[in-house]
Amino acid sequence: MNKNKLSASQRNNLLTILRSRFEKNMSRHKGIKWENVEAKLTEGQLWSLEEMEATGGEPDVVDYDKKNDTYLFFDCSAESPKGRRSLCYDRAALNARKEHKPANSIKDMAEEMGIELLNEEQYRFLQTLGKFDTKTSSWIETPAAIRKLGGALFGDCRYDHVFIYHNGADSYYAARGFRGMLKV
């Protein structure tokens, strides 16, 4: 079986989950019809959505870019996806660790999954759709100038406020993962 292709059974199961989540959370995507989203999904995108789902991300449609005719799926799990925690920021940070290296980096994992990291603006937008990361935190796309100096950004929501913080890119924590985005 092709690595980036789902079986008919996997495909049907995933589409059932996605549709059910879509219908249960209509406030996230007012004015968007599931049939229009489903019609645009390719095999590769379904594989990426399955990876998001399998790692605990609970992907859902959160926006439609009319100009580019693109739907945006974000990880909408209440807390940072469980299957994507305890990872440092990128390959350079992973290679810089002398001992106690994590299994992977978030940048490498996102690339393997075929998704993008949320940036600060997208993370703040997600937080307008519900309560996310009230007990965990999520790495976000870090500007090159910060990364060049050894840092990386992450966000969470505490006290009904979204906070964006910094940490060394080589750090990793059991309660910090990352949220991704897929354009369809």
C-alpha positions in Angstrom: 0.0 0.0 0.0 1.2 3.5 -0.9 2.5 5.3 2.3 0.4 8.4 1.6 -2.8 6.7 0.6 -5.7 5.4 2.7 -7.6 2.2 2.2 -11.3 2.6 1.3 -12.2 1.6 4.9 -9.8 4.2 6.4 -11.0 6.8 4.0 -14.7 6.2 4.8 -14.0 6.1 8.6 -12.1 9.4 8.4 -14.7 11.1 6.4 -17.4 10.0 8.8 -15.4 11.4 11.7 -14.6 14.7 9.9 -18.2 15.2 8.9 -19.5 14.5 12.4 -17.1 16.9 13.9 -18.0 19.5 11.3 -21.7 19.2 12.0 -21.1 19.2 15.8 -19.1 22.5 15.6 -20.9 24.7 13.1 -19.9 27.8 15.0 -16.3 27.2 13.7 -17.3 27.5 10.1 -20.5 29.5 9.6 -21.7 29.5 6.0 -19.5 26.6 4.9 -21.1 23.4 3.6 -19.5 20.1 4.3 -20.3 18.8 0.7 -18.1 21.7 -0.7 -15.2 20.8 1.6 -15.4 17.0 0.9 -15.5 17.6 -2.9 -12.1 19.3 -2.7 -10.3 16.7 -0.6 -7.5 14.8 -2.4 -6.0 11.5 -1.4 -2.9 13.2 -0.1 -4.9 15.7 1.9 -7.0 12.8 3.4 -3.8 11.1 4.3 -2.6 14.2 6.1 -5.9 14.6 7.9 -5.7 11.0 9.0 -2.2 11.7 10.4 -3.7 14.8 12.3 -6.5 12.6 13.6 -4.2 9.7 14.6 -2.0 11.9 16.6 -4.9 13.5 18.5 -5.4 16.7 16.7 -9.1 16.5 15.9 -8.9 18.5 12.7 -11.8 20.6 11.7 -12.6 23.3 9.1 -12.1 26.8 10.6 -12.0 29.1 7.6 -12.5 29.6 3.9 -10.2 31.8 1.8 -12.5 33.0 -1.0 -9.7 34.6 -3.0 -7.8 31.3 -3.2 -10.8 29.0 -3.0 -9.2 27.2 -0.1 -10.6 25.7 3.1 -8.4 25.6 6.2 -8.3 22.7 8.6 -6.7 23.4 12.0 -6.1 21.0 14.9 -9.1 21.7 17.2 -8.4 19.3 20.1 -9.0 21.0 23.5 -5.3 20.4 24.5 -2.2 20.2 22.4 -2.3 16.9 20.4 -1.1 14.0 22.6 0.7 12.2 19.8 2.8 15.3 19.1 4.2 16.2 22.5 7.7 16.0 24.0 9.4 17.3 20.8 11.9 20.1 20.3 11.4 22.7 17.7 13.5 21.7 14.7 16.2 19.5 13.4 19.0 22.0 14.3 17.7 22.0 17.9 17.5 18.2 18.0 21.0 17.9 16.7 22.3 20.4 19.2 21.1 18.3 22.2 24.0 16.3 23.6 21.9 14.0 25.7 18.2 13.2 26.5 17.2 13.9 22.9 13.5 13.8 22.1 12.2 11.3 19.5 11.7 14.0 16.9 11.2 17.7 16.2 7.9 19.4 15.5 9.1 20.9 12.2 10.2 17.4 11.0 7.0 15.8 12.2 4.8 18.4 10.5 6.6 18.0 7.3 6.3 14.2 7.5 2.5 14.7 8.1 2.2 17.1 5.2 0.9 20.0 7.4 2.1 23.4 8.4 2.5 24.8 11.9 0.1 27.5 13.0 1.7 31.0 13.2 0.9 33.5 15.9 -1.9 35.1 14.0 -3.5 31.7 13.2 -3.0 30.5 16.8 -4.8 33.6 18.1 -7.6 33.1 15.6 -8.0 29.5 16.8 -8.4 30.8 20.3 -11.4 32.9 19.2 -13.2 29.6 18.3 -13.1 28.0 21.7 -11.0 27.2 24.7 -7.7 25.6 23.6 -4.5 24.8 25.5 -5.8 25.7 28.9 -3.6 22.9 30.5 -1.0 22.4 27.8 0.9 24.6 25.3 1.7 24.4 21.6 4.8 25.4 19.6 4.0 27.9 16.8 5.9 29.0 13.7 8.8 31.1 14.9 10.2 34.1 13.0 13.7 33.5 11.5 15.2 36.3 13.6 14.2 34.6 16.9 15.1 31.1 15.7 18.5 32.3 14.6 19.2 33.4 18.2 18.2 29.9 19.5 14.7 30.6 20.5 11.3 29.4 19.5 7.7 30.5 20.3 4.8 28.7 21.9 1.3 29.7 23.0 -1.4 28.7 25.5 -4.5 30.1 27.1 -4.6 30.9 30.8 -6.9 33.3 32.8 -9.0 33.7 29.6 -6.1 35.2 27.8 -3.9 34.0 25.0 -0.2 34.1 25.9 2.7 33.8 23.5 6.0 32.9 25.1 9.5 31.9 24.1 11.8 29.0 25.1 15.0 27.5 23.8 14.3 25.6 20.6 16.0 22.6 22.0 13.6 22.3 25.0 10.8 19.8 25.1 8.0 19.1 27.6 5.4 16.4 28.1 2.7 19.1 28.1 3.9 20.9 24.9 3.1 19.7 21.4 2.1 21.5 18.2 -1.0 22.3 16.2 -1.1 22.1 12.5 -3.0 23.4 9.6 -3.9 21.9 6.2 -5.1 23.9 3.2 -7.7 22.2 1.0 
